[in-house]
């Protein structure tokens, strides 16, 4: 069984309309999608918001101190982690969306 998500009507150049299905998630993977949504809301978003402030403060200093460059690269991975969690949520992936 497949759960069809949004169907979007898109117009083409010749003014005809075509249906575009954005994604399909098998029903047995819906539990993973719910788990990734909870992870996204309660862990990934707050963590990335907190780290973003430190990233912004340290970014101008990475030219002066080489060790700060390594720290900001690590922070960048954590800041973009919600994108990976969101993708896993939409696809219903069974593997953990790691920030690394």
N, C-alpha and C positions, 0 to 999 in steps of 0.2 A: 504494500500500500504506500502510495506517495501522497504527501500533503503538498498541494500546489499553493504557492504563495501568490503574491501579487501578479496580476496580469496587466500589463501596460499597453495601451494603444498608442502606437507611434506612427506619425505620418511620414511618408517617404517623399522623395523629390517629385514623383509624378502624382502627388496629392492622393495616393491611395493610403489606406490604413492597414497596418499589420499588427498582430498581437505578439508581444514579447513576454515570455515567462522569465522572471528574474532568477528564481532558484526553486529547487525541489528538495525537500528533506524527507527521507524515509521515516515512517512513523516510529520505528523502533529506536531511532536516534533522537527523538524529541526530548528525551530525558537529558541527553548531553547538551542540547541547545539551551534547556532551562538552567542546567548547572553552569554553563558558560555565561549566561545572562546574569546570574547571581554573582559569579566571579567578576564580571565586568563592572557591575554597579557598586558592589561593596568593597572590592579590593583593587582592581586595575585602575579605575578612574581616580579614587582618592590618592592612591600611591603616585600616579603620574602627575596629578595636580600638585602634590607636595614637592616632588622632585623637580618639577618644572621651575619653581622659584629658585632652587639652588643652582640649577642648570643655567638659568639666566644670569645669576650673580657671578658664577665662576667662568662663564664663557669668555668674557673679555680678558681674563687673566691667563688663559692657556698659552698665550705667546710668551709670557714671562717665565712660567713654571711648567716644565715638561710633564710632571706627574699629574697636573690638573687636566691635561689633554686626555689622559687615560681615564680619569674620573668622569669627564664630560662625555666621552664616548660610551661608557657604561650607563650613564644617566640617560643618554639619548635612546638607548635600547629599552630602558624601563619606561620612558615617556611614550614611546610608540607601541608599547605592549597592548594597550586597549584596541588597536587596529587588528592585531593578531587574534585577540580574544573575540572580537566582533566577527571576524571572518570565520572562526571556528564555530561560533554560535549560529551564523547563517547557514553554514554547510552541515551542521550537526556532526562535526568531526569527533571521533572517539579518542584521539590522542590529545594530551594536554598542550595547550598553546603556550609554549615556553617563551619568555621574553628574550632569551639569548639566541 
